Structure formats: structure tokens, C-alpha cells
Amino acid sequence: MASWLEELERREADAQEQIAELRRQIAELTALLVEQEEVASRLEITRETMGEILAGDSAVTGPGLRFAE
């Protein structure tokens, strides 16, 4: 039977392994979240642009800008 100190060290090592795995999973999920936020942003911009086009708005707009053709 392992001593209490050996058991404590084993449990600590297990906890550290789980922490490392969780950090890896968080990093992976964070990267996926960033990708999906970029996709959503591009789709929103496309929707807004198409709405302007279909409404017959020939102006180019942006933050604080509006240039008529």
C-alpha cells in the first residue's frame, strides 16, 4: 500500500493532468468561437449590403462615411 505522501502526489499529478487537458480544450473552443464570430460578422455585413443593394441604395456607407455614386 502506498504511503499517504505517495497517494497525495499521485492525486496532485492527476489533478495537474486534468487541468492541462481542460486548458487545451478551452484553447480549442476559444479558437472555434473566434472562427464562428468571424463567420457571423461576415454574414451580417453581407446581409446589410444586400439589403442596401435590393433597396436601390447606390451609396457606399461605412462608419461615419457616405459616398454617393
KOLVEX-840201 format. One record per residue: residue in one letter; residue number from 0; x, y, z of N, C-alpha, C in turn. Coordinates in steps of 0.1 Angstrom, whole numbers, plus 5000, padded with zeros to 4 digits. Example, Ala and Ser with C-alpha at 12.3 -4.5 7.8 and 13.67 -1.06 7.14 Angstrom:
// KOLVEX-840201
+------+-----+------+------+------+-------+-------+-------+------+------+------+
: code : pos : n_c1 : n_c2 : n_c3 : ca_c1 : ca_c2 : ca_c3 : c_c1 : c_c2 : c_c3 :
+------+-----+------+------+------+-------+-------+-------+------+------+------+
:    A :   0 : 5132 : 4943 : 5078 :  5123 :  4955 :  5078 : 5132 : 4967 : 5078 :
:    S :   1 : 5128 : 4978 : 5071 :  5137 :  4989 :  5071 : 5129 : 5000 : 5079 :
+------+-----+------+------+------+-------+-------+-------+------+------+------+
This chain:
// KOLVEX-840201
+------+-----+------+------+------+-------+-------+-------+------+------+------+
: code : pos : n_c1 : n_c2 : n_c3 : ca_c1 : ca_c2 : ca_c3 : c_c1 : c_c2 : c_c3 :
+------+-----+------+------+------+-------+-------+-------+------+------+------+
:    M :   0 : 5009 : 4988 : 5000 :  5000 :  5000 :  5000 : 5009 : 5012 : 5000 :
:    A :   1 : 5005 : 5022 : 4992 :  5012 :  5035 :  4991 : 5011 : 5043 : 5003 :
:    S :   2 : 5021 : 5050 : 5006 :  5021 :  5059 :  5018 : 5011 : 5071 : 5015 :
:    W :   3 : 5007 : 5078 : 5025 :  4999 :  5089 :  5023 : 5005 : 5100 : 5014 :
:    L :   4 : 5018 : 5101 : 5015 :  5025 :  5111 :  5007 : 5025 : 5107 : 4992 :
:    E :   5 : 5027 : 5094 : 4990 :  5027 :  5089 :  4976 : 5013 : 5091 : 4970 :
:    E :   6 : 5003 : 5088 : 4978 :  4989 :  5090 :  4973 : 4986 : 5104 : 4970 :
:    L :   7 : 4991 : 5113 : 4979 :  4989 :  5127 :  4977 : 4995 : 5132 : 4964 :
:    E :   8 : 5007 : 5127 : 4962 :  5015 :  5131 :  4950 : 5008 : 5126 : 4937 :
:    R :   9 : 5002 : 5114 : 4938 :  4995 :  5108 :  4927 : 4983 : 5116 : 4924 :
:    R :  10 : 4975 : 5120 : 4934 :  4963 :  5128 :  4932 : 4966 : 5142 : 4927 :
:    E :  11 : 4977 : 5147 : 4931 :  4981 :  5160 :  4926 : 4985 : 5160 : 4912 :
:    A :  12 : 4992 : 5149 : 4908 :  4996 :  5147 :  4894 : 4984 : 5145 : 4885 :
:    D :  13 : 4974 : 5138 : 4890 :  4962 :  5136 :  4883 : 4954 : 5149 : 4881 :
:    A :  14 : 4954 : 5157 : 4891 :  4947 :  5170 :  4890 : 4954 : 5179 : 4880 :
:    Q :  15 : 4968 : 5179 : 4880 :  4975 :  5187 :  4871 : 4973 : 5182 : 4856 :
:    E :  16 : 4972 : 5169 : 4854 :  4969 :  5164 :  4841 : 4955 : 5169 : 4836 :
:    Q :  17 : 4945 : 5168 : 4845 :  4932 :  5173 :  4842 : 4932 : 5188 : 4839 :
:    I :  18 : 4939 : 5195 : 4846 :  4940 :  5210 :  4844 : 4946 : 5212 : 4830 :
:    A :  19 : 4956 : 5205 : 4827 :  4963 :  5207 :  4813 : 4953 : 5203 : 4802 :
:    E :  20 : 4945 : 5193 : 4804 :  4936 :  5188 :  4794 : 4925 : 5199 : 4793 :
:    L :  21 : 4920 : 5204 : 4804 :  4909 :  5214 :  4803 : 4914 : 5227 : 4796 :
:    R :  22 : 4927 : 5231 : 4799 :  4932 :  5243 :  4793 : 4933 : 5240 : 4778 :
:    R :  23 : 4937 : 5228 : 4773 :  4938 :  5225 :  4759 : 4924 : 5226 : 4753 :
:    Q :  24 : 4914 : 5221 : 4760 :  4900 :  5221 :  4755 : 4895 : 5236 : 4754 :
:    I :  25 : 4898 : 5244 : 4764 :  4894 :  5258 :  4764 : 4901 : 5265 : 4752 :
:    A :  26 : 4913 : 5262 : 4749 :  4920 :  5269 :  4738 : 4914 : 5265 : 4725 :
:    E :  27 : 4910 : 5252 : 4724 :  4904 :  5247 :  4711 : 4890 : 5253 : 4710 :
:    L :  28 : 4882 : 5254 : 4720 :  4869 :  5260 :  4719 : 4870 : 5275 : 4717 :
:    T :  29 : 4880 : 5282 : 4723 :  4882 :  5296 :  4720 : 4885 : 5299 : 4705 :
:    A :  30 : 4893 : 5290 : 4700 :  4896 :  5292 :  4685 : 4884 : 5290 : 4677 :
:    L :  31 : 4876 : 5280 : 4680 :  4864 :  5277 :  4673 : 4854 : 5289 : 4674 :
:    L :  32 : 4853 : 5294 : 4686 :  4844 :  5306 :  4689 : 4848 : 5318 : 4680 :
:    V :  33 : 4861 : 5320 : 4680 :  4866 :  5332 :  4672 : 4863 : 5330 : 4657 :
:    E :  34 : 4864 : 5317 : 4652 :  4861 :  5315 :  4638 : 4846 : 5317 : 4635 :
:    Q :  35 : 4838 : 5312 : 4644 :  4823 :  5314 :  4642 : 4819 : 5328 : 4644 :
:    E :  36 : 4825 : 5336 : 4652 :  4822 :  5350 :  4654 : 4826 : 5357 : 4641 :
:    E :  37 : 4837 : 5354 : 4635 :  4841 :  5360 :  4622 : 4831 : 5356 : 4611 :
:    V :  38 : 4827 : 5344 : 4610 :  4817 :  5340 :  4600 : 4804 : 5348 : 4602 :
:    A :  39 : 4799 : 5349 : 4615 :  4787 :  5356 :  4618 : 4789 : 5371 : 4614 :
:    S :  40 : 4800 : 5377 : 4616 :  4803 :  5391 :  4613 : 4802 : 5393 : 4598 :
:    R :  41 : 4809 : 5384 : 4590 :  4808 :  5385 :  4575 : 4794 : 5383 : 4570 :
:    L :  42 : 4787 : 5374 : 4576 :  4773 :  5372 :  4571 : 4764 : 5384 : 4574 :
:    E :  43 : 4766 : 5390 : 4586 :  4759 :  5403 :  4589 : 4762 : 5414 : 4580 :
:    I :  44 : 4775 : 5416 : 4576 :  4779 :  5426 :  4567 : 4773 : 5423 : 4553 :
:    T :  45 : 4773 : 5410 : 4549 :  4767 :  5407 :  4536 : 4752 : 5409 : 4536 :
:    R :  46 : 4745 : 5406 : 4547 :  4731 :  5409 :  4548 : 4728 : 5423 : 4547 :
:    E :  47 : 4735 : 5432 : 4554 :  4733 :  5446 :  4553 : 4736 : 5451 : 4539 :
:    T :  48 : 4747 : 5447 : 4533 :  4750 :  5451 :  4520 : 4739 : 5447 : 4510 :
:    M :  49 : 4735 : 5435 : 4510 :  4724 :  5430 :  4501 : 4711 : 5438 : 4504 :
:    G :  50 : 4708 : 5441 : 4516 :  4696 :  5449 :  4519 : 4697 : 5463 : 4512 :
:    E :  51 : 4709 : 5469 : 4513 :  4711 :  5482 :  4506 : 4710 : 5481 : 4491 :
:    I :  52 : 4716 : 5470 : 4486 :  4715 :  5468 :  4471 : 4701 : 5466 : 4467 :
:    L :  53 : 4694 : 5458 : 4474 :  4680 :  5455 :  4470 : 4671 : 5467 : 4472 :
:    A :  54 : 4674 : 5475 : 4481 :  4666 :  5487 :  4484 : 4669 : 5498 : 4474 :
:    G :  55 : 4679 : 5496 : 4465 :  4683 :  5506 :  4455 : 4692 : 5517 : 4460 :
:    D :  56 : 4698 : 5515 : 4472 :  4707 :  5524 :  4477 : 4721 : 5523 : 4470 :
:    S :  57 : 4725 : 5533 : 4462 :  4737 :  5532 :  4455 : 4749 : 5538 : 4462 :
:    A :  58 : 4747 : 5542 : 4474 :  4757 :  5549 :  4482 : 4766 : 5538 : 4489 :
:    V :  59 : 4779 : 5541 : 4490 :  4788 :  5533 :  4498 : 4788 : 5539 : 4512 :
:    T :  60 : 4785 : 5530 : 4522 :  4785 :  5535 :  4535 : 4795 : 5528 : 4544 :
:    G :  61 : 4798 : 5534 : 4555 :  4807 :  5528 :  4565 : 4806 : 5537 : 4577 :
:    P :  62 : 4814 : 5534 : 4587 :  4814 :  5542 :  4599 : 4816 : 5556 : 4597 :
:    G :  63 : 4806 : 5564 : 4597 :  4807 :  5579 :  4596 : 4809 : 5583 : 4581 :
:    L :  64 : 4808 : 5574 : 4571 :  4810 :  5577 :  4558 : 4798 : 5575 : 4549 :
:    R :  65 : 4796 : 5582 : 4539 :  4785 :  5580 :  4529 : 4789 : 5587 : 4517 :
:    F :  66 : 4793 : 5579 : 4506 :  4797 :  5585 :  4494 : 4787 : 5581 : 4483 :
:    A :  67 : 4780 : 5590 : 4477 :  4771 :  5588 :  4466 : 4778 : 5585 : 4453 :
:    E :  68 : 4772 : 5577 : 4445 :  4778 :  5575 :  4431 : 4775 : 5586 : 4422 :
+------+-----+------+------+------+-------+-------+-------+------+------+------+
